[in-house]
Amino acid sequence: GYHIIMKRFKNKKVLIFGLGLNDGGLGMAEFFIKEGAKVTITDGKTKEQLEPTLKKLKKHEKKITYHLGGHIKKDFLNNDIVIRNPAVKPNNEWLKIAQDAGKDIEMEMSLFHKLAPCPIIGITGTRGKSTTTTLIYEFLKKKFGRKVFLGGNIGKSAIRELDKLNKKDICVLELSSFQLKVMDENKTSSNIAVVTNIYKDHQDWHPDMQDYINSKKAIFKYQNDDGILVVNIDNDITKTFVKDAPAKVITFSLKDKNADYYIDKELNIYESGEKLLNIKESILQGEHNYYDILGALSVARIYDIPPKDILDVLKTFKGVPGRQELVRELNGIKFYNDTTATSVEAIEAMFKRFGSKYAGKIVMISGGVDKGLEYEKLVPYMEKYLKKLILLDGTASEKIKNVYSNYKGPYSDFKKAIDTAYEEASSGDMVILCPGASSFNMFANEFDRGGQFVNYVNSLK
C-alpha cells in the first residue's frame, strides 16, 4: 500500500511546526521530503540552537523553506498540513491560527495510525508505559520475530519504518497524552489499546485533569468492533473505562480475582480464574512491575504466546534503561538511573522498592521543570528514607524546597550535582537520579538526562 501513500502527499504543502532536537521532527521532515511534499520548517529556536538537527537535513536544503527564530502567520494559513511537535501546548497562539483556518493538524503518531498497513498495539498510562510496551514487544518477538516493530514515545521516529511494514506485521507503540490528544482530534485509535493507570501528570500542558483523562481515552474511543481494550481495573480512573469502551475489554488486577488476569500473593497468574504460570523467577519484582507484567501478558495471550515463552522473557528481562536501572557500584555505593521517574507516583514507587532496605541511606537527585505536581505527598517518604536530597535547577525544585529542608543545591551544573551526591554518600548507601519533573530546562529530554548521568557516573574514580 505504500505507493498509494506516495501519491497522497505529492506537492502537498506541509509545515513542520517545531523541528526540535529529538528524532521526531527530523523523521517527519525527511518523510515528507521523500513523499515529494513542499516542506516548510518553522521553529522558535535559532539556526545555531538547531544546528545538530539542521546538519542532518543539509542534503535536502534546496527542498526546504526555513523560518527559524520565530514564526510567521502566513505559514499557518498557506500550508495544507501542519505537523505539530509534542512540546507545542494546546493553547499555543500559532496552533490556534491553523485550527481556526481548518488546517489538517497531525503529529507523528496520528499520521502513523492512519497510514500503517498492519495492526497497532498502543500503550499509554501515567506510569509503567515503557516497561509494559517493551515487555509486549519481547513477548511477541518470541513467536513473530522480526514481524514485530517497536516505536512511539520510546525515543526513535516510527514514521521512518512505514515503508518497510506490511499487513502481516505488528506495531507496538508507546503513546503519550500529547500524541493521544491529536489522535482524539483526528478520531483515531489503536487496534489494541493498553492503559496501565492514570494519575495527575502534565498539568503544565493540559488545561485541566479532565482534558488529560479525555486525551488518554482516545487510545480506545474510536475502535471498531474488532478493537480490544486491555485495562488496569485497580486504578480509580482507568476502571471507569470498562463501561466507556466500544469494543472488547480485557481486565487485569492485583486485587480482583474476577479480572481476566489476576496475580496472587504467591505470584501465580490466573487467566479467567485458571492458573496460567508462576512468576517468582521474574527479574522484575515489586507491585508496579507486576502491573506492567500483567498488562503485557494480557496482550501476549491475545496472540496465543505460550506461558513458557512468557516466563523465558521474564527470567532475562532486566527492565528498560532509565527505570530504576543499576548503573554501577563504586566504593560500596550503588548508583541508579531512574530518569524516567517524572511524576510523584514514580518517586513513590522508588521509595516503595528501596525505602525499607535503604532507610536513611538514599541520596536522591531530583528536580527540574514543574508539571503542576503535588510534592507534599512525598515529604513523609523523604523524612523517613532520605539521607540527603540534591536538587537540580528548576521550578519543581523551588516547590520541593518549600516543603522539605534537608537538601543541597539547586545546581545548574549536572556534574556538580552528581559530585555532591557522591560526596554525601558512604559505603552501603545508594545514589539515585529520580527527578520527579521535566528535563527541558537543562537537557534535550529525559533520555538525554539519563544518558549524561550514566556517562558521568561511569567516569567517576
N, C-alpha and C positions, 0 to 999 in steps of 0.2 A: 504493500500500500504506500510505500514511501514516495514513489514517483508522482502520485496524486498530490501529495503534500508539496512536493517541489513546485508544482504549478500554482499552488494555493497562495504563496507569498511573493510570487514573482512580481517585481515592480511595485509591490505594496510599500507604502511609506511608513516606516517603523521608527518610533522614538524610544531609545533606551534611556529611561529616566532614573539616573543613578547607576553609574558604571561600578563604582566601589572598588575595593581591593581584594575581595574574595573571588572565587572562581565563577560564581553565579552570573554576574553581569557580563563577564568576559565570554562565558559559554553562550549566553543569549545573543550577544553581538555577533559572534562567529557563526552561530546557527543561521541568523537572518541574512548574513552576507552570503553564505553558502546557498541559501534559498533564492538568491537574486533579488532580495528586497532592497529598497533605498533606505539606508540606515543613518539616522542622526543620533549622536550620543550627547546627552546633557548631564552635567554634574556640578554641584555646588563647589566641589573641590577643584583646586587649580591643576594645571598641567603638571607642575612639579610634584604635587601631592600624589597624583595618579600615575606617576612615572612607571612603577613596576607593572601595572596593567597595560598602559599605553604601549610599552615596549613590545608586548606580545601581540599587539594589533598593528604593529608597524607595517607588516607586509600587505595589509588591506587599506592603508590610509587614504589611497585615492578614491576608495568606495565609501568613505565615511565623512559625514559633516560633523565637526566637533563644536559644541558650545559649552565651554568649561568655565569654572569660577563663578557660576551663576546661571540663571535660566532666562529664556525669552518666551513671552506669551505666545507668539505665533507657532512655536514648536508644538504647543499643546492643542493648537487648533488645526494645523495643517497636516498632521500625520494621521494615518488610518488606525494604527495600533500603538498603544502606549504600554511599554513593559516597565512595571514599577519595581524598584529594588525593595527587598523586605524592610529596609530601615526607614522607608518613607511612611510617615504616620498617616492614618486615615483622614485627619483634619488638615492635611497639607494644602496650602492655597493653590499650588500649581496643579495638583491632582484634581482639585475641585473644578478648575478651568476645563480639564479634559472630560471630567464626568458630566459637567453641565453641557458640554458640546456633544455628548452622546458617543464618545470615542470607545473603541473596544480596548478595555484595560485588562492586561493579563500579568501574571507572574509566571516564573518558570513552571511551577507545579500545576497550575490550572491549564496551561498550554499542553504540558506533557500528558495530562489526563485525557485531553481531547484527542491527541494525536497518536498515543501509544496503541499498537495493534494487539496488545496482549492484556490479560487481566492484571489489575493493580491491587496489591495489598497495601493499604495506607495505615500508618500507625501514628497516633497522637496522644497527648496527655501532658500534664504538667511535669510529672516525674516518670522516670523509667522508660521513656520513649526509645532512647538509643540502645539500651540493653535489650529491650523487647524486640526491636527492629533487627538487631544483629543476630539474636537467637533464632528468630524466624528464618532469616537468611541461612544460617548454619544448618538448621533442621531440614529445610527444603533442599539444600545442596546435596544432602545425603542421598536423596532419591533422583533429583533432577539435574545435579551437576551444574554445568555451565549455562543451563537454560534460565538460571535464577540471577536476577540483576539487583544490586543494592544501590540505593541512591536517596536523593532528597536532602533533608536538613543536615546530612552527615558530613558535609564538607566538600563533596565534589559535584560538579554540574551533571545533572541527569540528561539534559537535552542533547548532550554530545553523543549519547548512546542510541538515540532514537532510530537512526537508520540501520542499526545492527539488530534491531528487535523484529521478531515475527510472532504470529499468533500463538505459537506453542510455548513462548517464553513466559516467565512470571516476574513482575517487578515488585520489589519490596521497598517502600518509600517511607522515610520518616518525615512527617508533616508538622510544621509549626502553626500556631494560631494565626500568624501573619499570612502564611500561604493559604490557610483554610478560609480566611476572610474573603480573599479574592476568588477562591473556588465557590464560595457561597454566592458572591455577586454573579458568577458565571453558571450557577446551578449545576455544579459538577461534584460527584462523589467518587470515592474509591469503590471497586467491586467488593472487596472485603475490607471492612473498616475495623480497626482495633483501637479502643480507648482505654488507656491504663488507669487514669484517675484525673481529677481536676481540683486544683487548689488556687488560691488567689495568686496571680502572677501577671506580669506585663501590664500593670495598671498605669504605667507611663505611656503605653502605646494604645491600648484600647480605651475608649471613652469611659467605660464602666465594666463591672464584673459581668453583667448580663451580656454585653457585647462579646466578651471573651468566651463565655459559655456558648453563645449562638454561633460564633466562628467555629468552635470545635465541633459542633453538631453537623456542620456542613460535610464532614467526612462520611456521614451515612445518610443524610437528609434526602439526597436526590438519587439514591439507589433505585434500581428497578427490581422486579420480583426475584431475580436470582442473586441479589445482593445479600451480604451477611454482615451483621454487626457482632463483634466479639467485645464483651464489655465487663468491667470490674463492677460487681454489684455491692461491694463493701464501702464504696465511696458515696457520700451523701448526694453529690451532684450527678455522677455518672449512672447511679442506679435508676434515676428518673428517665434515662434514655431508652430503657427497655420498652416503655409504652409509646415512645416517640418514633421508634424505628419502623420504616415502611416495609421491611422485608424480614428475613430470618434473623433471630437473635441467639447467640451462644453466650452463656454467662460463666464467669469464674469468680471464686470466692475463697477466702481463708476461714470464713465464719459460717457460711450457709451450706449445709450438707446437700441441699436440694439443687445447688447450682450444677450446671453441666460439667464443670470441672472444679474439684474441691480438693484441698490438701489438709491432712490431719496433723496432729502434733508429732506423730511418728514419721512424718514426711512421706506418707503414702498418698499418691494422687489417684483420685476416683474420677471415672468417666461415666456420667449418667448413673452414679451410685455403685458402679463396679470397680474394683481395684485395678488400676492400669499398670502402675510401676511405683517403685520407691526411689527417692532422690537423695538419700543420705550421702551418696558418693559425689554429689554435685560440688564443684569447687565454689560456686556462688552460694552463699548462705545468708540468712537474715531475712526478716519479713519482706522488705522491699524487693529483694531478689526473688522470693517465692512468688510474689505477684507477677513479676516480669516473666518468670518461667511458665507460670500458668497461662498467661496471655499468649505467649509464643507457642506453647504446646497446643492450645485450642486451635490455632491456625494449622499447625503441623498435622493435626488429626483430621482436619477438613481434607487434607491431601493424603490421608492414609499413611503417614510416616510411622513405621513400627516403633513400639516402645524401646526396643534395643538400640535403634539408631538415635533416638532422643537421648537416651542415657549416655551413649558414646560421646555425644557432643557435650553434655553437662560435665562429664568427667575430665574434659580437657579445656573447656571454655573459661578463661580467666576474667572475663568481663571486658568492657570497652575501655580504650585509652581515656584517661581523664575522669574516670568514675572510680573514686577510692582506689586508685592504681598505685601499687607499691613501686617506687622509683629505685630506691637503693637503701642500704643500711650503712651508716658511717659512724664509727666510734660508738656503736651501740644505739644510735639514734635512727629510727625508721622515718624516711621521707615519703609522703604520699601526695599524689597529684589528684585532686578532686575538682578540677577546674570547671567541670560541667555541673557542679553544685551551685546553681544560680538562683535558687529560691530558698525561703525559710525552711520549707519541708525537707529540702536536700541536706541542709545543715543538721536538722533534727535527725535525719536518717544516719548521718555520720556519727552523731553523739550516741544514737541507739546501738550502733555497731561497735564503736571503740570506747565509749564512755566508761563503762564499769571496769574494763580491763586496764584502761589508762587514766583512771581518775587522778586529776591533778598533774598529769604528765603530758597533756596535749598543748603544743604550741601551734596556734591556728593563724594562718594568714588570710585575712578577709577584706571585703570592702570593694569599692568601685562605684559604678553609677546606680543610683537607686531606681527601682522599678515600682515604687509605691508599696513596698513590703512592710510588714509589721515585725520589727526586730525585738520588741518587748518579749515576745513568746520564747525567745532563745535565752533570755537572761538566767532563768533557773538552771539550764544546762551549762551555761558558761561558768556560773558561780560554782557549780558542782565539779566540773570536769577540766576546766582550762588551767594551765599553768600561766600562760600569757597569750594575749591577743595582739597580733601585729596587723596594723591597718594600712591599706593602700589608699592613695588619694581618691577622693570622690564624694559625691552627695550621700551615698549609702553609709560611708564611714562617719560622716558628720552625724547622721541619725544614730548610728551604733554608739558613738561617743556619749550621746545624751542619756543612754540607758545603762551603760557598762563602763567601769572606770579602770580596770586592770589591763591597759593596752599600751603599746608603744607606736609611735607614728603620728599621723599618716605619712607614708613615704611616697614620693612621686618617682623614686628610683627603685625599680623592682628588685635589683640585685642587693641594694642596701636592706630592703625588707627581708629578703631571704637570709642575708648575713646575720641580721639581728635575730631572726628566728633560730638560726643555728647556735648563736651565742647564748640564747635563753635556755636552750635545751641541754640536757645532760644524758648520759648513758641510760637506756631503759625508757626514754621519752619518745614521743613521735612529733614530727613537724608535718602539718598538712595544709596545702593550699585548698581552702574551702571558702570561695568568695562570697556566695550569697548575694551576688549583684552582677550587673552587666560589666563588660570589659572595655566598652568603646572609648573611654577617655584615654587609656594607656596602651591599648592593644588593638589589632585589626579585628579580632573576635576571640571567643573563649578558647578555641583550639590554639591560636597564637599564644595566648596567655599560658596555657598548659605546656606548650612546646618550649617556650622560653624558660619556664620553671624547671622542666625535666633537663634541658641542656645545662642550665646553670648549676643545678644540684649535682649533676654528674661530673661537673668540673671542680667541685669543692674538694679540697685536700684534707 
